[in-house]
């Protein structure tokens, strides 16, 4: 059994990485809309909904504006998804008794462990991605409300947007520039700003998602004697479990996004921590603010995890390593 685990673990890491790349490429524009909608404050709303956000983004920033921040996400999503999916699979294997069926509690424990492992990559990845995704919102805010001058503050450096009523522009640093600035001024901890909120989001997400997916996916078994599941059923199970878990933890995602946003528009408050963030959002925007971007997040996570589970389960890694043949229809 140990020998089998050693052979299969690299394949599982490859599966997770490929799954993440394919999924992110398909849904990244919706994720950008989610970030911008979550960062909007009451009275300073630029976008009415997801479609309005995407249309305005394309008009002002071009088609590739919808993929702002995608490079850092695609770079880091490989180890992130590899760790998440492989850790859950590994923990499920360790918690099972001689390959027996897991209890719901043990499934939740495996998901919890996977969520804790992934934040090592997720936190800096989302920290950098959010800065790039939200830059266009500040430009749009200055265009619509020229009296509001957003600024970017990191360490001792402040870059203020030019007050141009016709063509406002905000200097948009690259992910490498942001990372270097954070490391120089805050050290490694700068890249892990919002770690607590990320744990608050990712651990409950994994606790809900993985057991729910396992049970939904099991419903697609062809028969009692044949435990294989068609790939389309795994896709649907991943979509259903992912969207359910995403909506359930959306309040934590709003908190994480606000804490990790270094760019602030005029009159947009800063937060000293999770408790301060919750308090200010409740006081100034009401409980409904915690559901901002919930629809977008569900639309992001549903196909992302549907695609991820299909790519993971059909065994791309095993095929690459020569352990098995690649057959989509029998997956």
C-alpha positions as a Markdown table, in Angstrom:
| # | Residue | x | y | z |
|---|---|---|---|---|
| 1 | Unk | 0.0 | 0.0 | 0.0 |
| 2 | Unk | 2.9 | 2.4 | 0.8 |
| 3 | Unk | 4.4 | 1.6 | -2.5 |
| 4 | Unk | 1.2 | 2.4 | -4.3 |
| 5 | Unk | 0.9 | 5.7 | -2.5 |
| 6 | Unk | 4.5 | 6.7 | -3.5 |
| 7 | Unk | 3.7 | 6.0 | -7.1 |
| 8 | Unk | 0.4 | 7.8 | -7.3 |
| 9 | Unk | 1.2 | 11.0 | -5.3 |
| 10 | Unk | 3.1 | 12.7 | -8.2 |
| 11 | Unk | 0.3 | 11.8 | -10.5 |
| 12 | Unk | -2.2 | 13.4 | -8.2 |
| 13 | Unk | -0.1 | 16.5 | -8.0 |
| 14 | Unk | -0.1 | 16.7 | -11.8 |
| 15 | Unk | -3.8 | 16.2 | -11.9 |
| 16 | Unk | -4.4 | 19.0 | -9.4 |
| 17 | Unk | -2.2 | 21.4 | -11.3 |
| 18 | Unk | -3.7 | 20.7 | -14.7 |
| 19 | Unk | -7.2 | 20.9 | -13.2 |
| 20 | Unk | -6.4 | 24.3 | -11.8 |
| 21 | Unk | -5.0 | 25.8 | -15.0 |
| 22 | Unk | -7.9 | 24.6 | -17.1 |
| 23 | Unk | -10.5 | 25.8 | -14.6 |
| 24 | Unk | -9.0 | 29.3 | -14.0 |
| 25 | Unk | -8.6 | 30.0 | -17.7 |
| 26 | Unk | -12.3 | 29.4 | -18.2 |
| 27 | Unk | -13.7 | 31.4 | -15.3 |
| 28 | Unk | -11.2 | 34.2 | -14.6 |
| 29 | Unk | -13.3 | 37.1 | -16.0 |
| 30 | Unk | -16.2 | 36.2 | -13.6 |
| 31 | Unk | -13.7 | 36.1 | -10.7 |
| 32 | Unk | -12.5 | 39.6 | -11.7 |
| 33 | Unk | -16.1 | 40.8 | -11.6 |
| 34 | Unk | -16.5 | 39.2 | -8.2 |
| 35 | Unk | -13.5 | 41.1 | -6.7 |
| 36 | Unk | -14.6 | 44.4 | -8.1 |
| 37 | Unk | -18.2 | 44.0 | -6.9 |
| 38 | Unk | -17.0 | 43.0 | -3.4 |
| 39 | Unk | -14.8 | 46.0 | -3.1 |
| 40 | Unk | -17.5 | 48.5 | -4.0 |
| 41 | Unk | -18.8 | 50.7 | -1.1 |
| 42 | Unk | -22.3 | 52.0 | -0.7 |
| 43 | Unk | -22.7 | 55.3 | -2.5 |
| 44 | Unk | -19.7 | 54.7 | -4.7 |
| 45 | Unk | -21.0 | 51.9 | -6.9 |
| 46 | Unk | -19.6 | 51.7 | -10.4 |
| 47 | Unk | -21.0 | 48.4 | -11.4 |
| 48 | Unk | -24.7 | 47.3 | -11.0 |
| 49 | Unk | -24.0 | 43.5 | -11.5 |
| 50 | Unk | -21.7 | 41.0 | -13.0 |
| 51 | Unk | -22.6 | 41.6 | -16.6 |
| 52 | Unk | -22.4 | 45.4 | -16.2 |
| 53 | Unk | -19.0 | 45.0 | -14.7 |
| 54 | Unk | -17.7 | 42.8 | -17.5 |
| 55 | Unk | -19.2 | 45.1 | -20.2 |
| 56 | Unk | -17.6 | 48.2 | -18.7 |
| 57 | Unk | -14.3 | 46.4 | -18.2 |
| 58 | Unk | -14.2 | 45.4 | -21.9 |
| 59 | Unk | -15.1 | 48.9 | -23.0 |
| 60 | Unk | -12.5 | 50.7 | -20.8 |
| 61 | Unk | -9.7 | 48.1 | -20.7 |
| 62 | Unk | -10.2 | 45.9 | -23.7 |
| 63 | Unk | -10.9 | 42.2 | -23.9 |
| 64 | Unk | -7.7 | 41.3 | -22.0 |
| 65 | Unk | -8.7 | 43.6 | -19.2 |
| 66 | Unk | -11.0 | 40.8 | -18.0 |
| 67 | Unk | -7.8 | 38.7 | -17.5 |
| 68 | Unk | -5.9 | 41.3 | -15.4 |
| 69 | Unk | -4.1 | 39.3 | -12.7 |
| 70 | Unk | -4.6 | 36.1 | -14.5 |
| 71 | Unk | -0.8 | 35.5 | -15.0 |
| 72 | Unk | -0.1 | 35.4 | -11.2 |
| 73 | Unk | -3.2 | 33.2 | -10.7 |
| 74 | Unk | -2.2 | 30.7 | -13.5 |
| 75 | Unk | 1.4 | 30.6 | -12.1 |
| 76 | Unk | 0.3 | 29.8 | -8.6 |
| 77 | Unk | -2.9 | 27.9 | -9.1 |
| 78 | Unk | -0.9 | 24.8 | -10.2 |
| 79 | Unk | 0.7 | 24.2 | -6.7 |
| 80 | Unk | -2.5 | 25.6 | -5.0 |
| 81 | Unk | -4.9 | 23.1 | -6.6 |
| 82 | Unk | -2.3 | 20.3 | -6.5 |
| 83 | Unk | -1.9 | 20.7 | -2.8 |
| 84 | Unk | -5.7 | 21.1 | -2.2 |
| 85 | Unk | -6.8 | 18.1 | -4.2 |
| 86 | Unk | -3.9 | 15.8 | -3.4 |
| 87 | Unk | -4.0 | 16.7 | 0.3 |
| 88 | Unk | -7.7 | 15.8 | 0.5 |
| 89 | Unk | -7.1 | 12.5 | -1.4 |
| 90 | Unk | -4.1 | 11.6 | 0.8 |
| 91 | Unk | -5.9 | 12.4 | 4.0 |
| 92 | Unk | -9.0 | 10.4 | 2.9 |
| 93 | Unk | -6.7 | 7.5 | 2.2 |
| 94 | Unk | -5.0 | 7.8 | 5.6 |
| 95 | Unk | -8.3 | 8.1 | 7.5 |
| 96 | Unk | -9.9 | 5.1 | 5.8 |
| 97 | Unk | -9.6 | 1.7 | 7.3 |
| 98 | Unk | -8.2 | -0.7 | 4.8 |
| 99 | Unk | -9.9 | 1.2 | 2.0 |
| 100 | Unk | -13.3 | 1.2 | 3.7 |
| 101 | Unk | -16.0 | 3.8 | 3.4 |
| 102 | Unk | -15.3 | 7.1 | 5.3 |
| 103 | Unk | -17.7 | 8.5 | 7.8 |
| 104 | Unk | -19.0 | 12.1 | 7.1 |
| 105 | Unk | -16.9 | 13.3 | 10.1 |
| 106 | Unk | -13.7 | 11.8 | 8.6 |
| 107 | Unk | -14.5 | 13.3 | 5.2 |
| 108 | Unk | -14.9 | 16.7 | 6.9 |
| 109 | Unk | -11.6 | 16.2 | 8.7 |
| 110 | Unk | -9.9 | 15.4 | 5.4 |
| 111 | Unk | -11.4 | 18.5 | 3.8 |
| 112 | Unk | -10.3 | 20.6 | 6.8 |
| 113 | Unk | -6.7 | 19.4 | 6.5 |
| 114 | Unk | -6.8 | 20.2 | 2.7 |
| 115 | Unk | -8.0 | 23.7 | 3.4 |
| 116 | Unk | -5.3 | 24.3 | 5.9 |
| 117 | Unk | -2.6 | 23.1 | 3.6 |
| 118 | Unk | -3.6 | 25.2 | 0.6 |
| 119 | Unk | -3.4 | 28.6 | 2.3 |
| 120 | Unk | 0.3 | 28.5 | 2.1 |
| 121 | Unk | -0.1 | 29.2 | -1.7 |
| 122 | Unk | -3.6 | 30.7 | -1.7 |
| 123 | Unk | -2.9 | 33.7 | 0.5 |
| 124 | Unk | 0.0 | 35.3 | -1.4 |
| 125 | Unk | -1.7 | 34.3 | -4.7 |
| 126 | Unk | -4.9 | 36.1 | -3.8 |
| 127 | Unk | -3.1 | 39.0 | -2.3 |
| 128 | Unk | -1.3 | 39.8 | -5.6 |
| 129 | Unk | -4.3 | 38.9 | -7.8 |
| 130 | Unk | -6.7 | 41.2 | -6.0 |
| 131 | Unk | -4.4 | 44.3 | -6.4 |
| 132 | Unk | -4.3 | 43.7 | -10.2 |
| 133 | Unk | -8.0 | 42.9 | -10.5 |
| 134 | Unk | -9.2 | 45.9 | -8.6 |
| 135 | Unk | -7.0 | 48.6 | -10.3 |
| 136 | Unk | -9.6 | 49.0 | -13.1 |
| 137 | Unk | -12.4 | 49.7 | -10.6 |
| 138 | Unk | -10.4 | 52.7 | -9.2 |
| 139 | Unk | -9.9 | 54.0 | -12.6 |
| 140 | Unk | -13.6 | 53.7 | -13.4 |
| 141 | Unk | -14.5 | 55.3 | -10.1 |
| 142 | Unk | -12.3 | 58.3 | -10.9 |
| 143 | Unk | -14.0 | 58.6 | -14.3 |
| 144 | Unk | -17.5 | 58.6 | -12.9 |
| 145 | Unk | -16.7 | 60.5 | -9.7 |
| 146 | Unk | -13.7 | 62.8 | -10.5 |
| 147 | Unk | -13.8 | 64.4 | -7.1 |
| 148 | Unk | -12.7 | 61.0 | -5.6 |
| 149 | Unk | -9.0 | 60.4 | -6.0 |
| 150 | Unk | -8.1 | 56.8 | -5.1 |
| 151 | Unk | -4.6 | 56.0 | -4.0 |
| 152 | Unk | -2.4 | 53.0 | -3.6 |
| 153 | Unk | -0.4 | 52.8 | -0.3 |
| 154 | Unk | 2.1 | 50.1 | 0.4 |
| 155 | Unk | 4.7 | 50.7 | 3.1 |
| 156 | Unk | 6.1 | 54.2 | 2.6 |
| 157 | Unk | 5.2 | 54.4 | -1.0 |
| 158 | Unk | 2.0 | 56.2 | -2.2 |
| 159 | Unk | 1.0 | 56.4 | -5.8 |
| 160 | Unk | -1.9 | 58.8 | -6.4 |
| 161 | Unk | -4.1 | 58.7 | -9.4 |
| 162 | Unk | -3.9 | 61.6 | -11.8 |
| 163 | Unk | -7.0 | 63.8 | -11.7 |
| 164 | Unk | -7.8 | 63.8 | -15.4 |
| 165 | Unk | -11.5 | 64.3 | -16.2 |
| 166 | Unk | -11.2 | 62.9 | -19.7 |
| 167 | Unk | -8.8 | 60.0 | -19.4 |
| 168 | Unk | -8.0 | 59.1 | -15.8 |
| 169 | Unk | -5.1 | 56.8 | -15.4 |
| 170 | Unk | -3.7 | 54.9 | -12.5 |
| 171 | Unk | -0.3 | 53.5 | -12.5 |
| 172 | Unk | -0.8 | 49.7 | -12.5 |
| 173 | Unk | 2.2 | 47.9 | -11.0 |
| 174 | Unk | 3.0 | 44.3 | -12.0 |
| 175 | Unk | 2.6 | 41.4 | -9.6 |
| 176 | Unk | 6.4 | 41.3 | -9.3 |
| 177 | Unk | 6.6 | 45.0 | -8.4 |
| 178 | Unk | 3.9 | 44.6 | -5.8 |
| 179 | Unk | 5.6 | 41.5 | -4.4 |
| 180 | Unk | 9.0 | 43.2 | -4.2 |
| 181 | Unk | 7.5 | 46.3 | -2.5 |
| 182 | Unk | 5.7 | 44.1 | 0.1 |
| 183 | Unk | 8.8 | 42.1 | 0.8 |
| 184 | Unk | 10.9 | 45.2 | 1.1 |
| 185 | Unk | 8.5 | 47.0 | 3.5 |
| 186 | Unk | 6.7 | 44.3 | 5.3 |
| 187 | Unk | 8.8 | 41.2 | 4.8 |
| 188 | Unk | 7.2 | 37.8 | 4.1 |
| 189 | Unk | 4.3 | 38.6 | 6.3 |
| 190 | Unk | 3.2 | 41.3 | 3.8 |
| 191 | Unk | 2.4 | 38.6 | 1.3 |
| 192 | Unk | 0.3 | 36.8 | 4.0 |
| 193 | Unk | -1.9 | 39.8 | 4.8 |
| 194 | Unk | -5.4 | 38.4 | 5.4 |
| 195 | Unk | -4.2 | 34.9 | 6.3 |
| 196 | Unk | -6.7 | 34.6 | 9.1 |
| 197 | Unk | -9.6 | 35.5 | 6.8 |
| 198 | Unk | -8.3 | 33.1 | 4.1 |
| 199 | Unk | -8.3 | 30.3 | 6.7 |
| 200 | Unk | -11.8 | 31.3 | 7.7 |
| 201 | Unk | -12.9 | 30.9 | 4.1 |
| 202 | Unk | -10.9 | 28.0 | 2.8 |
| 203 | Unk | -11.3 | 25.6 | 5.8 |
| 204 | Unk | -15.1 | 25.8 | 5.9 |
| 205 | Unk | -15.2 | 25.6 | 2.1 |
| 206 | Unk | -13.2 | 22.4 | 2.0 |
| 207 | Unk | -15.2 | 21.0 | 5.0 |
| 208 | Unk | -18.4 | 21.5 | 3.0 |
| 209 | Unk | -17.2 | 20.9 | -0.5 |
| 210 | Unk | -15.3 | 17.6 | -0.4 |
| 211 | Unk | -17.8 | 15.5 | 1.6 |
| 212 | Unk | -20.7 | 16.9 | -0.5 |
| 213 | Unk | -18.8 | 16.2 | -3.8 |
| 214 | Unk | -17.9 | 12.7 | -2.7 |
| 215 | Unk | -21.6 | 11.8 | -1.9 |
| 216 | Unk | -23.0 | 13.5 | -5.0 |
| 217 | Unk | -20.4 | 11.9 | -7.2 |
| 218 | Unk | -21.2 | 8.5 | -5.7 |
| 219 | Unk | -24.8 | 8.8 | -6.9 |
| 220 | Unk | -23.4 | 8.6 | -10.4 |
| 221 | Unk | -22.0 | 5.1 | -10.1 |
| 222 | Unk | -23.1 | 2.8 | -12.9 |
| 223 | Unk | -24.0 | -0.1 | -10.6 |
| 224 | Unk | -23.1 | -1.7 | -7.3 |
| 225 | Unk | -20.5 | -3.8 | -9.1 |
| 226 | Unk | -19.1 | -1.0 | -11.2 |
| 227 | Unk | -18.0 | 1.9 | -9.0 |
| 228 | Unk | -16.7 | 4.1 | -11.9 |
| 229 | Unk | -18.5 | 7.4 | -12.6 |
| 230 | Unk | -19.0 | 9.1 | -16.0 |
| 231 | Unk | -17.0 | 12.2 | -16.4 |
| 232 | Unk | -20.0 | 14.4 | -17.0 |
| 233 | Unk | -21.5 | 13.3 | -13.7 |
| 234 | Unk | -18.3 | 14.2 | -11.9 |
| 235 | Unk | -18.5 | 17.6 | -13.6 |
| 236 | Unk | -22.1 | 18.2 | -12.4 |
| 237 | Unk | -21.2 | 17.0 | -8.9 |
| 238 | Unk | -18.3 | 19.4 | -8.8 |
| 239 | Unk | -20.4 | 22.3 | -10.0 |
| 240 | Unk | -23.2 | 21.6 | -7.4 |
| 241 | Unk | -20.8 | 21.1 | -4.5 |
| 242 | Unk | -18.6 | 24.0 | -5.4 |
| 243 | Unk | -21.5 | 26.5 | -5.8 |
| 244 | Unk | -23.0 | 25.4 | -2.5 |
| 245 | Unk | -19.8 | 25.7 | -0.6 |
| 246 | Unk | -19.0 | 29.0 | -2.3 |
| 247 | Unk | -22.2 | 30.7 | -1.3 |
| 248 | Unk | -21.9 | 29.3 | 2.3 |
| 249 | Unk | -18.5 | 31.0 | 2.9 |
| 250 | Unk | -19.1 | 34.2 | 0.8 |
| 251 | Unk | -19.1 | 36.4 | 3.9 |
| 252 | Unk | -15.6 | 35.2 | 4.7 |
| 253 | Unk | -14.5 | 35.9 | 1.1 |
| 254 | Unk | -15.8 | 39.5 | 1.3 |
| 255 | Unk | -13.8 | 40.0 | 4.5 |
| 256 | Unk | -10.7 | 38.5 | 2.9 |
| 257 | Unk | -11.0 | 40.6 | -0.2 |
| 258 | Unk | -11.4 | 43.8 | 1.8 |
| 259 | Unk | -8.4 | 43.0 | 4.1 |
| 260 | Unk | -6.2 | 42.1 | 1.2 |
| 261 | Unk | -7.0 | 45.2 | -1.0 |
| 262 | Unk | -4.1 | 47.7 | -0.7 |
| 263 | Unk | -5.7 | 50.0 | -3.2 |
| 264 | Unk | -8.3 | 52.3 | -1.6 |
| 265 | Unk | -10.5 | 54.9 | -3.2 |
| 266 | Unk | -11.3 | 58.2 | -1.4 |
| 267 | Unk | -13.5 | 57.7 | 1.6 |
| 268 | Unk | -12.9 | 54.0 | 1.5 |
| 269 | Unk | -12.0 | 52.8 | 5.0 |
| 270 | Unk | -9.1 | 50.6 | 6.0 |
| 271 | Unk | -9.3 | 47.7 | 8.4 |
| 272 | Unk | -7.0 | 46.6 | 11.2 |
| 273 | Unk | -8.1 | 43.0 | 11.2 |
| 274 | Unk | -11.0 | 40.6 | 10.8 |
| 275 | Unk | -13.1 | 41.9 | 13.8 |
| 276 | Unk | -12.6 | 45.5 | 12.7 |
| 277 | Unk | -13.6 | 44.6 | 9.2 |
| 278 | Unk | -16.8 | 42.8 | 10.3 |
| 279 | Unk | -17.7 | 45.7 | 12.6 |
| 280 | Unk | -17.2 | 48.4 | 10.0 |
| 281 | Unk | -19.0 | 46.6 | 7.2 |
| 282 | Unk | -22.0 | 45.9 | 9.5 |
| 283 | Unk | -22.1 | 49.5 | 10.7 |
| 284 | Unk | -21.7 | 51.3 | 7.4 |
| 285 | Unk | -23.1 | 48.8 | 4.8 |
| 286 | Unk | -25.3 | 46.4 | 6.7 |
| 287 | Unk | -25.5 | 42.6 | 6.7 |
| 288 | Unk | -26.3 | 42.5 | 2.9 |
| 289 | Unk | -22.7 | 43.6 | 2.1 |
| 290 | Unk | -21.4 | 40.2 | 3.2 |
| 291 | Unk | -23.3 | 38.7 | 0.2 |
| 292 | Unk | -21.7 | 41.0 | -2.4 |
| 293 | Unk | -20.4 | 39.0 | -5.3 |
| 294 | Unk | -22.1 | 35.8 | -4.1 |
| 295 | Unk | -23.6 | 35.1 | -7.5 |
| 296 | Unk | -20.3 | 35.7 | -9.2 |
| 297 | Unk | -18.5 | 33.5 | -6.8 |
| 298 | Unk | -20.9 | 30.7 | -7.3 |
| 299 | Unk | -20.5 | 31.1 | -11.1 |
| 300 | Unk | -16.7 | 31.0 | -10.7 |
| 301 | Unk | -16.5 | 28.1 | -8.3 |
| 302 | Unk | -19.1 | 25.9 | -9.9 |
| 303 | Unk | -17.4 | 25.4 | -13.3 |
| 304 | Unk | -13.9 | 25.8 | -11.7 |
| 305 | Unk | -14.4 | 22.8 | -9.5 |
| 306 | Unk | -16.5 | 20.9 | -12.0 |
| 307 | Unk | -13.7 | 21.1 | -14.5 |
| 308 | Unk | -11.0 | 20.5 | -11.8 |
| 309 | Unk | -12.7 | 17.3 | -10.6 |
| 310 | Unk | -13.1 | 16.0 | -14.2 |
| 311 | Unk | -9.4 | 16.7 | -15.0 |
| 312 | Unk | -8.4 | 15.2 | -11.7 |
| 313 | Unk | -10.5 | 12.1 | -11.9 |
| 314 | Unk | -9.8 | 11.1 | -15.5 |
| 315 | Unk | -6.2 | 10.7 | -14.6 |
| 316 | Unk | -4.1 | 13.0 | -16.7 |
| 317 | Unk | -1.2 | 12.6 | -14.3 |
| 318 | Unk | -1.3 | 8.8 | -14.4 |
| 319 | Unk | -1.3 | 9.0 | -18.2 |
| 320 | Unk | 1.7 | 11.4 | -18.3 |
| 321 | Unk | 3.6 | 9.2 | -16.0 |
| 322 | Unk | 2.7 | 6.1 | -18.0 |
| 323 | Unk | 0.8 | 4.4 | -15.2 |
| 324 | Unk | -2.4 | 4.0 | -17.2 |
| 325 | Unk | -4.0 | 4.8 | -20.5 |
| 326 | Unk | -6.1 | 8.0 | -21.1 |
| 327 | Unk | -9.7 | 7.2 | -21.8 |
| 328 | Unk | -12.1 | 10.1 | -21.2 |
| 329 | Unk | -15.3 | 8.1 | -21.9 |
| 330 | Unk | -14.6 | 5.5 | -19.4 |
| 331 | Unk | -13.6 | 8.0 | -16.7 |
